[in-house]
Amino acid sequence: MSGSMSRRGALTAVLSVASAGTVLALGAASRAADVSSQLRKEDVRYQDQPKGNQRCAGCKNFVQPGACRVVSGSVNPSGWCLLFQAAAS
Ligand code: SF4
């Protein structure tokens, strides 16, 4: 009887670890998808300088303090790219 209980306990422990691993794997895949859905700076002609009066800090895609919803990596608040869209004022 106690042998049966310990086998059940071991099986439960194994399943718990497997479930935790699955959750971690799904989380990592989700983060990878987020990054891969963003565009590369070179593909949108990103530059670290503003273009006229257009700059990342005034773009609706800008995320404080230095990120972008659609372009991967860090962006300069004074930068610019082809996807600039003026934020609502
Ligand atoms: S100008 Fe381009 S890089 Fe800058 S915040 Fe807007 S979309 Fe992102």
Residues whose N, C-alpha, C, O or C-beta is under 5 A from the ligand:
A	BS01	SF4	C56 C59 N61 F62 C68 V71 V75 G79 W80 C81 L83 F84 Q85
